[in-house]
Amino acid sequence: NWERYDLGGKKASMSFVEGVDSYVPYAGSLKENLDITVKKIKSTMSNCGSTTIEELHEMLVNNKTTSEELIKESLDKCKLAQEKLNPFVTIIEDAKPTEVTKNLLSGIPYGIKDNLSTKGILTTASSNILSNYVPVFDATCIKKLNSANAVMIGKTVMDELGMGGTGT
C-alpha cells in the first residue's frame, strides 16, 4: 500500500503491528507526515489485536470478563482513535451486551466498514450523497453477525463509495 504514496522516489520500508497496517489515514504528503502518522496509529492502537477472538470468547465463557466490559473498553479505544485519526463515521455509544453462547462471536464487539447496510444506523459509504441515509434493512453479513450475538460498536470510514485511492 505504501508504494502508491509519494516517498520522494525512495522505496518504503515499513513494519506495522498486526491489525494496524490496513488502516492508513491520508495524511497529505507522506514524505513529510509519515513518522507523525505512524506514531499516531501505534499510540492509538496499542495492544490492538493482542488478544484473539478465541481467547476473548474463552474469557467470556469462564466469566473472566463480560461483554459489557469488552464493549466499554472497545468504545473507549474508538473514542481515543476518533480524536487522533477520525476513523469512524459512526460510533454506537449505546451498544448493548449480548448473551454469551457457544458461538465464538457472541458478546464480541466489532467495527464494520460504512458501506454495509445496517438497519436503523447511519450508512454513508463515506459519501456526502448518502450523508443522511439510514437503511431499513441489514446486509446479509450483518444479519449473520447479529444472529451470532456479536456487538457492533462502530462504522468505519472508507474511500467514498469504496472507489479506492487513499488505502483506507
Contact map, one row per residue, 1 for C-alpha under 8 A:
111110000000000000000000000000000000000000000000000000000000000000000000000000000000000000000000000000000000000000000000000000000000000000000000000000000000000000000010
111110000001000000000000000000000000000000000000000000000000000000000000000000000000000000000000000000000000000000000000000000000000000000000000000000000000000000000000
111111100011000000000000000000000000000000000000000000000000000000000000000000000000000000000000000000000000000000000000000000000000000000000000000000000000000000000000
111111000000000000000000000000000000000000000000000000000000000000000000000000000000000000000000000000000000000000000000000000000000000000000000000000000000000000000000
111111100000000000000000000011000000000000000000000000000000000000000000000000000000000000000000000000000000000000000000000000000000000000000000000000000000000000000000
001111111000000000000000000011100000000000000000000000000000000000000000000000000000000000000000000000000000000000000000000000000000000000000000000000000000000000000000
001011111111000000000000000001100000000000000000000000000000000000000000000000000000000000000000000000000000000000000000000000000000000000000000000000000000000000000000
000001111100000000000000000000100000000000000000000000000000000000000000000000000000000000000000000000000000000000000000000000000000000000000000000000000000000000000000
000001111110000000000000000000000000000000000000000000000000000000000000000000000000000000000000000000000000000000000000000000000000000000000000000000000000000000000000
000000111111000000000000000000000000000000000000000000000000000000000000000000000000000000000000000000000000000000000000000000000000000000000000000000000000000000000000
001000101111100000000000000000000000000000000000000000000000000000000000000000000000000000000000000000000000000000000000000000000000000000000000000000000000000000000000
011000100111110000000000000000000000000000000000000000000000000000000000000000000000000000000000000000000000000000000000000000000000000000000000000000000000000000000000
000000000011111000000000000000000000000000000000000000000000000000000000000000000000000000000000000000000000000000000000000000000000000000000000000000000000000000000000
000000000001111100000000000000000000000000000000000000000000000000000000000000000000000000000000000000000000000000000000000000000000000000000000000000000000000000000000
000000000000111110000000000000000000000000000000000000000000000000000000000000000000000000000000000000000000000000000000000000000000000000000000000000000000000000000000
000000000000011111011000000000000000000000000000000000000000000000000000000000000000000000000000000000000000000000000000000000000000000000000000000000000000000000000000
000000000000001111111000000000000000000001000000000000000000000000000000000000000000000000000000000000000000000000000000000000000000000000000000000000000000000000000000
000000000000000111111000000000000000000000000000100000000000000000000000000000000000000000000000000000000000000000000000000000000000000000000000000000000000000000000000
000000000000000011111110000000000000000000000001100000000000000000000000000000000000000000000000000000000000000000000000000000000000000000000000000000000000000000000000
000000000000000111111111000000000000000011001001000000000000000000000000000000000000000000000000000000000000000000000000000000000000000000000000000000000000000000000000
000000000000000111111111000000000000000000000000000000000000000000000000000000000000000000000000000000000000000000000000000000000000000000000000000000000000000000000000
000000000000000000111111000000000000000000000000000000000000000000000000000000000000000000000000000000000000000000000000000000000000000000000000000000000000000000000011
000000000000000000111111100000000000000000000000000000000000000000000000000000000000000000000000000000000000000000000000000000000000000000000000000000000000000000000011
000000000000000000011111110000000000000000000000000000000000000000000000000000000000000000000000000000000000000000000000000000000000000000000000000000000000000000000111
000000000000000000000011111000000000100000000000000000000000000000000000000000000000101000000000000000000000000000000000000000000000000000000000000000000000000000000111
000000000000000000000001111100000000000000000000000000000000000000000000000000000000000000000000000000000000000000000000000000000000000000000000000000000000000000000111
000000000000000000000000111111001100100000000000000000000000000000000000000000000000000000000000000000000000000000000000000000000000000000000000000000000000000000000000
000000000000000000000000011111001000000000000000000000000000000000000000000000000000000000000000000000000000000000000000000000000000000000000000000000000000000000000000
000011000000000000000000001111111000000000000000000000000000000000000000000000000000000000000000000000000000000000000000000000000000000000000000000000000000000000000000
000011100000000000000000001111111100000000000000000000000000000000000000000000000000000000000000000000000000000000000000000000000000000000000000000000000000000000000000
000001110000000000000000000011111100000000000000000000000000000000000000000000000000000000000000000000000000000000000000000000000000000000000000000000000000000000000000
000000000000000000000000000011111110000000000000000000000000000000000000000000000000000000000000000000000000000000000000000000000000000000000000000000000000000000000000
000000000000000000000000001111111111100000000000000000000000000000000000000000000000000000000000000000000000000000000000000000000000000000000000000000000000000000000000
000000000000000000000000001001111111110000000000000000000000000000000000000000000000000000000000000000000000000000000000000000000000000000000000000000000000000000000000
000000000000000000000000000000011111111000000000000000000000000000000000000000000000000000000000000000000000000000000000000000000000000000000000000000000000000000000000
000000000000000000000000000000001111111100000000000000000000000000000000000000000000000000000000000000000000000000000000000000000000000000000000000000000000000000000000
000000000000000000000000101000001111111110000000000000000000000000000000000000000000000000000000000000000000000000000000000000000000000000000000000000000000000000000000
000000000000000000000000000000000111111111000000000000000000000000000000000000000000000000000000000000000000000000000000000000000000000000000000000000000000000000000000
000000000000000000000000000000000011111111100000000000000000000000000000000000000000000000000000000000000000000000000000000000000000000000000000000000000000000000000000
000000000000000000000000000000000001111111110000000000000000000000000000000000000001100000000000000000000000000000000000000000000000000000000000000000000000000000000000
000000000000000000010000000000000000111111111000000000000000000000000000000000000000100000000000000000000000000000000000000000000000000000000000000000000000000000000000
000000000000000010010000000000000000011111111100000000000000000000000000000000000000000000000000000000000000000000000000000000000000000000000000000000000000000000000000
000000000000000000000000000000000000001111111100000000000000000000000000000000000000000000000000000000000000000000000000000000000000000000000000000000000000000000000000
000000000000000000000000000000000000000111111100000000000000000000000000000010011001000000000000000000000000000000000000000000000000000000000000000000000000000000000000
000000000000000000010000000000000000000011111111000000000000000000000000000010001000000000000000000000000000000000000000000000000000000000000000000000000000000000000000
000000000000000000000000000000000000000001111111000000000000000000000000000000000000000000000000000000000000000000000000000000000000000000000000000000000000000000000000
000000000000000000000000000000000000000000001111110000000000000000000000000000000000000000000000000000000000000000000000000000000000000000000000000000000000000000000000
000000000000000000110000000000000000000000001111111000000000000000000000000000000000000000000000000000000000000000000000000000000000000000000000000000000000000000000000
000000000000000001100000000000000000000000000011111100000000000000000000000000000000000000000000000000000000000000000000000000000000000000000000000000000000000000000000
000000000000000000000000000000000000000000000011111100000000000000000000000000000000000000000000000000000000000000000000000000000000000000000000000000000000000000000000
000000000000000000000000000000000000000000000001111110110000000000000000000000000000000000000000000000000000000000000000000000000000000000000000000000000000000000000000
000000000000000000000000000000000000000000000000111111110000000000000000000000000000000000000000000000000000000000000000000000000000000000000000000000000000000000000000
000000000000000000000000000000000000000000000000001111111000000000000000000000000000000000000000000000011001000000000000000000000000000000000000000000000000000000000000
000000000000000000000000000000000000000000000000000111111100000000000000000000000000000000000000000000010000000000000000000000000000000000000000000000000000000000000000
000000000000000000000000000000000000000000000000001111111110000000000000000000000000000000000000000000000000000000000000000000000000000000000000000000000000000000000000
000000000000000000000000000000000000000000000000001111111111000000000000000000000000000000000000000000000001000000000000000000000000000000000000000000000000000000000000
000000000000000000000000000000000000000000000000000011111111100000000000000000000000000000000000000000011111000000000000000000000000000000000000000000000000000000000000
000000000000000000000000000000000000000000000000000001111111110000000000000000000000000000000000000000000000000000000000000000000000000000000000000000000000000000000000
000000000000000000000000000000000000000000000000000000111111111110000000000000000000000000000000000000000000000000000000000000000000000000000000000000000000000000000000
000000000000000000000000000000000000000000000000000000011111111111100000000000000000000000000000000100000010000000000000000000000000000000000000000000000000000000000000
000000000000000000000000000000000000000000000000000000001111111100000000000000000000000000000000000110000000000000000000000000000000000000000000000000000000000000000000
000000000000000000000000000000000000000000000000000000000111111110000000000000000000000000000000000000000000000000000000000000000000000000000000000000000000000000000000
000000000000000000000000000000000000000000000000000000000011111111000000000000000000000000000000000000000000000000000000000000000000000000000000000000000000000000000000
000000000000000000000000000000000000000000000000000000000011111111000000000000000000000000000000000000000000000000000000000000000000000000000000000000000000000000000000
000000000000000000000000000000000000000000000000000000000011011111101100000000000000000000000000000000000000000000000000000000000000000000000000000000000000000000000000
000000000000000000000000000000000000000000000000000000000001001111111100000000000000000000000000000000000010000000000000000000000000000000000000000000000000000000000000
000000000000000000000000000000000000000000000000000000000001000011111110000000000000000000000000110100000011100000000000000000000000000000000000000000000000000000000000
000000000000000000000000000000000000000000000000000000000000000001111111000000000000000000000001100000000000000000000000000000000000000000000000000000000000000000000000
000000000000000000000000000000000000000000000000000000000000000011111111100000000000000000000000000000000000000000000000000000000000000000000000000000000000000000000000
000000000000000000000000000000000000000000000000000000000000000011111111110000000000000000000000000000000001100000000000000000000000000000000000000000000000000000000000
000000000000000000000000000000000000000000000000000000000000000000111111111000000000000000000011100000000001100000000000000000000000000000000000000000101000000000000000
000000000000000000000000000000000000000000000000000000000000000000011111111100000000000000000000000000000000000000000000000000000000000000000000000000000000000000000000
000000000000000000000000000000000000000000000000000000000000000000001111111110000000000000000000000000000000000000000000000000000000000000000000000000000000000000000000
000000000000000000000000000000000000000000000000000000000000000000000111111111000000000000000000000000000000100000000000000000000000000000000000000000001000000000000000
000000000000000000000000000000000000000000000000000000000000000000000011111111100000000000101000000000000000000000000000000000000000000000000000000000001000000000000000
000000000000000000000000000000000000000000000000000000000000000000000001111111110000000000000000000000000000000000000000000000000000000000000000000000000000000000000000
000000000000000000000000000000000000000000011000000000000000000000000000111111111000000000000000000000000000000000000000000000000000000000000000000000000000000000000000
000000000000000000000000000000000000000000000000000000000000000000000000011111111100000100100000000000000000000000000000000000000000000000000000000000000000000000000000
000000000000000000000000000000000000000000000000000000000000000000000000001111111110000000000000000000000000000000000000000000000000000000000000000000000000000000000000
000000000000000000000000000000000000000000010000000000000000000000000000000111111111000000000000000000000000000000000000000000000000000000000000000000000000000000000000
000000000000000000000000000000000000000000011000000000000000000000000000000011111111111000000000000000000000000000000000000000000000000000000000000000000000000000000000
000000000000000000000000000000000000000000000000000000000000000000000000000001111111111100000000000000000000000000000000000000000000000000000000000000000000000000000000
000000000000000000000000000000000000000000000000000000000000000000000000000000111111110000000000000000000000000000000000000000000000000000000000000000000000000000000000
000000000000000000000000000000000000000100010000000000000000000000000000000000011111110000000000000000000000000000000000000000000000000000000000000000000000000000000000
000000000000000000000000100000000000000110000000000000000000000000000000000000001111111000000000000000000000000000000000000000000000000000000000000000000000000000000000
000000000000000000000000000000000000000000000000000000000000000000000000000000001111111110000000000000000000000000000000000000000000000000000000000000000000000000000000
000000000000000000000000100000000000000000000000000000000000000000000000000000001100111110000000000000000000000000000000000000000000000000000000000000000001100000000000
000000000000000000000000000000000000000000000000000000000000000000000000000001000100011111100000000000000000000000000000000000000000000000000000000000000111100000000000
000000000000000000000000000000000000000000000000000000000000000000000000000000000000011111100000000000000000000001000000000101000000000000000000000000000111100000000000
000000000000000000000000000000000000000000000000000000000000000000000000000000000000000111110000000000000000000000000000010000000000000000000000000000000111000000000000
000000000000000000000000000000000000000000000000000000000000000000000000001001000000000111111000000000000000000000000000000000000000000000000000000000001110000000000000
000000000000000000000000000000000000000000000000000000000000000000000000000000000000000001111110000000000000000000000000000000000000000000000000000000011100000000000000
000000000000000000000000000000000000000000000000000000000000000000000000001000000000000000111110000000000000000000000000000000000000000000000000000000001000000000000000
000000000000000000000000000000000000000000000000000000000000000000000000000000000000000000011111000000000000000000000000000000000000000000000000000000000000000000000000
000000000000000000000000000000000000000000000000000000000000000000000010000000000000000000011111100000000000000000000000000000000000000000000000000000111000000000000000
000000000000000000000000000000000000000000000000000000000000000000010010000000000000000000000111110000000000000000000000000000000000000000000000000000100000000000000000
000000000000000000000000000000000000000000000000000000000000000000110010000000000000000000000011111000000010000000000000000000000000000000000000000000100000000000000000
000000000000000000000000000000000000000000000000000000000000000000100000000000000000000000000001111100000110000000000000000000000000000000000000000011100000000000000000
000000000000000000000000000000000000000000000000000000000000000000000000000000000000000000000000111110000110000000000000000000000000000000000000000010000000000000000000
000000000000000000000000000000000000000000000000000000000001100000100000000000000000000000000000011111100110000000000000000000000000000000000000000010000000000000000000
000000000000000000000000000000000000000000000000000000000000100000000000000000000000000000000000001111110100000000000000000000000000000000000000000000000000000000000000
000000000000000000000000000000000000000000000000000000000000000000000000000000000000000000000000000111110100000000000000000000000000000000000000000000000000000000000000
000000000000000000000000000000000000000000000000000000000000000000000000000000000000000000000000000111111100000000000000000000000000000000000000000110000000000000000000
000000000000000000000000000000000000000000000000000011001000000000000000000000000000000000000000000011111100000000000000000000000000000000000000000100000000000000000000
000000000000000000000000000000000000000000000000000010001000000000000000000000000000000000000000000000111111000000000000000000000000000000000000100111000000000000000000
000000000000000000000000000000000000000000000000000000001000000000000000000000000000000000000000011111111111000000000000000000000000000000000000000111100000000000000000
000000000000000000000000000000000000000000000000000000001001000001100000000000000000000000000000111100001111100000000000000000000000000000000000000011100000000000000000
000000000000000000000000000000000000000000000000000010011000000000100110000000000000000000000000000000001111110000000000000000000000000000000000000011100000000000000000
000000000000000000000000000000000000000000000000000000000000000000100110010000000000000000000000000000000011111000000000000000000000000000000000000001111000000000000000
000000000000000000000000000000000000000000000000000000000000000000000000000000000000000000000000000000000001111100000000000000000000000000000000000001111100000000000000
000000000000000000000000000000000000000000000000000000000000000000000000000000000000000000000000000000000000111110000000000000000000000000000000000000011111000000000000
000000000000000000000000000000000000000000000000000000000000000000000000000000000000000000000000000000000000011111010000000000000000000000000000000000010111000000000000
000000000000000000000000000000000000000000000000000000000000000000000000000000000000000000000000000000000000001111110000000010000000000000000000000000000011110000000000
000000000000000000000000000000000000000000000000000000000000000000000000000000000000000010000000000000000000000111111000001111000000000000000000000000000011110000000000
000000000000000000000000000000000000000000000000000000000000000000000000000000000000000000000000000000000000000011111000001111000000000000000000000000000000000011000000
000000000000000000000000000000000000000000000000000000000000000000000000000000000000000000000000000000000000000111111100001010000000000001100100000000000000000000000000
000000000000000000000000000000000000000000000000000000000000000000000000000000000000000000000000000000000000000001111110001000000000001011100100000000000000000000000000
000000000000000000000000000000000000000000000000000000000000000000000000000000000000000000000000000000000000000000011111111000000000011111100100000000000000000000000000
000000000000000000000000000000000000000000000000000000000000000000000000000000000000000000000000000000000000000000001111100000000000011111000000000000000000000000000000
000000000000000000000000000000000000000000000000000000000000000000000000000000000000000000000000000000000000000000000111110000000000011110000000000000000000000000000000
000000000000000000000000000000000000000000000000000000000000000000000000000000000000000000000000000000000000000000000111111000000000011000000000000000000000000000000000
000000000000000000000000000000000000000000000000000000000000000000000000000000000000000001000000000000000000000000000101111100000011111000000000000000000000000000000000
000000000000000000000000000000000000000000000000000000000000000000000000000000000000000000000000000000000000000001111100111110000111111000000000000000000010000000000000
000000000000000000000000000000000000000000000000000000000000000000000000000000000000000010000000000000000000000001100000011111111111100000000000000000000000000000000000
000000000000000000000000000000000000000000000000000000000000000000000000000000000000000000000000000000000000000011110000001111100100000000000000000000000000111111000000
000000000000000000000000000000000000000000000000000000000000000000000000000000000000000010000000000000000000000001100000000111110110000000000000000000000000111110000000
000000000000000000000000000000000000000000000000000000000000000000000000000000000000000000000000000000000000000000000000000111111110000000000000000000000000000110000000
000000000000000000000000000000000000000000000000000000000000000000000000000000000000000000000000000000000000000000000000000101111110000000000000000000000000000000000000
000000000000000000000000000000000000000000000000000000000000000000000000000000000000000000000000000000000000000000000000000100111110000000000000000000000000000000000000
000000000000000000000000000000000000000000000000000000000000000000000000000000000000000000000000000000000000000000000000001111111111100000000000000000000000000000000000
000000000000000000000000000000000000000000000000000000000000000000000000000000000000000000000000000000000000000000000000011101111111100000000000000000000000000000000000
000000000000000000000000000000000000000000000000000000000000000000000000000000000000000000000000000000000000000000000000011100000111110000000000000000000000000000000000
000000000000000000000000000000000000000000000000000000000000000000000000000000000000000000000000000000000000000000000000011100000111111000000000000000000000000000000000
000000000000000000000000000000000000000000000000000000000000000000000000000000000000000000000000000000000000000000000111111000000001111100000000000000000000000000000000
000000000000000000000000000000000000000000000000000000000000000000000000000000000000000000000000000000000000000000001111111000000000111111000000000000000000000000000000
000000000000000000000000000000000000000000000000000000000000000000000000000000000000000000000000000000000000000000000111000000000000011111000000000000000000000000000000
000000000000000000000000000000000000000000000000000000000000000000000000000000000000000000000000000000000000000000001111000000000000001111100000000000000000000000000000
000000000000000000000000000000000000000000000000000000000000000000000000000000000000000000000000000000000000000000011110000000000000001111110110000000000000000000000000
000000000000000000000000000000000000000000000000000000000000000000000000000000000000000000000000000000000000000000011100000000000000000011111110000000000000000000000000
000000000000000000000000000000000000000000000000000000000000000000000000000000000000000000000000000000000000000000000000000000000000000001111111000000000000000000000000
000000000000000000000000000000000000000000000000000000000000000000000000000000000000000000000000000000000000000000000000000000000000000000111111100000000000000000000000
000000000000000000000000000000000000000000000000000000000000000000000000000000000000000000000000000000000000000000011100000000000000000001111111110000000000000000000000
000000000000000000000000000000000000000000000000000000000000000000000000000000000000000000000000000000000000000000000000000000000000000001111111111000000000000000000000
000000000000000000000000000000000000000000000000000000000000000000000000000000000000000000000000000000000000000000000000000000000000000000011111111100000000000000000000
000000000000000000000000000000000000000000000000000000000000000000000000000000000000000000000000000000001000000000000000000000000000000000001111111111100000000000000000
000000000000000000000000000000000000000000000000000000000000000000000000000000000000000000000000000000000000000000000000000000000000000000000111111111100000000000000000
000000000000000000000000000000000000000000000000000000000000000000000000000000000000000000000000000000000000000000000000000000000000000000000011111111000000000000000000
000000000000000000000000000000000000000000000000000000000000000000000000000000000000000000000000000000111100000000000000000000000000000000000001111111000000000000000000
000000000000000000000000000000000000000000000000000000000000000000000000000000000000000000000000011100101111000000000000000000000000000000000000111111100000000000000000
000000000000000000000000000000000000000000000000000000000000000000000000000000000000000000000000010000001111110000000000000000000000000000000000111111110000000000000000
000000000000000000000000000000000000000000000000000000000000000000000010000000000000000000000011110000000111110000000000000000000000000000000000110011111000000000000000
000000000000000000000000000000000000000000000000000000000000000000000000000000000000000000010010000000000000111100000000000000000000000000000000000001111100000000000000
000000000000000000000000000000000000000000000000000000000000000000000010011000000000000000111010000000000000111000000000000000000000000000000000000000111110000000000000
000000000000000000000000000000000000000000000000000000000000000000000000000000000000000111110000000000000000011100000000000000000000000000000000000000011111000000000000
000000000000000000000000000000000000000000000000000000000000000000000000000000000000000111100000000000000000001111000000001000000000000000000000000000001111100000000000
000000000000000000000000000000000000000000000000000000000000000000000000000000000000001111000000000000000000001111000000000000000000000000000000000000000111110000000000
000000000000000000000000000000000000000000000000000000000000000000000000000000000000001110000000000000000000000011000000000011000000000000000000000000000011111000000001
000000000000000000000000000000000000000000000000000000000000000000000000000000000000000000000000000000000000000011000000000011000000000000000000000000000001111111000001
000000000000000000000000000000000000000000000000000000000000000000000000000000000000000000000000000000000000000000000000000011000000000000000000000000000000111111111111
000000000000000000000000000000000000000000000000000000000000000000000000000000000000000000000000000000000000000000000000000011100000000000000000000000000000011111110000
000000000000000000000000000000000000000000000000000000000000000000000000000000000000000000000000000000000000000000100000000011100000000000000000000000000000011111100000
000000000000000000000000000000000000000000000000000000000000000000000000000000000000000000000000000000000000000000100000000010000000000000000000000000000000011111110000
000000000000000000000000000000000000000000000000000000000000000000000000000000000000000000000000000000000000000000000000000000000000000000000000000000000000001111111000
000000000000000000000000000000000000000000000000000000000000000000000000000000000000000000000000000000000000000000000000000000000000000000000000000000000000001101111111
000000000000000000000000000000000000000000000000000000000000000000000000000000000000000000000000000000000000000000000000000000000000000000000000000000000000001000111110
000000000000000000000001110000000000000000000000000000000000000000000000000000000000000000000000000000000000000000000000000000000000000000000000000000000000001000011111
100000000000000000000111110000000000000000000000000000000000000000000000000000000000000000000000000000000000000000000000000000000000000000000000000000000000001000011111
000000000000000000000111110000000000000000000000000000000000000000000000000000000000000000000000000000000000000000000000000000000000000000000000000000000000111000010111
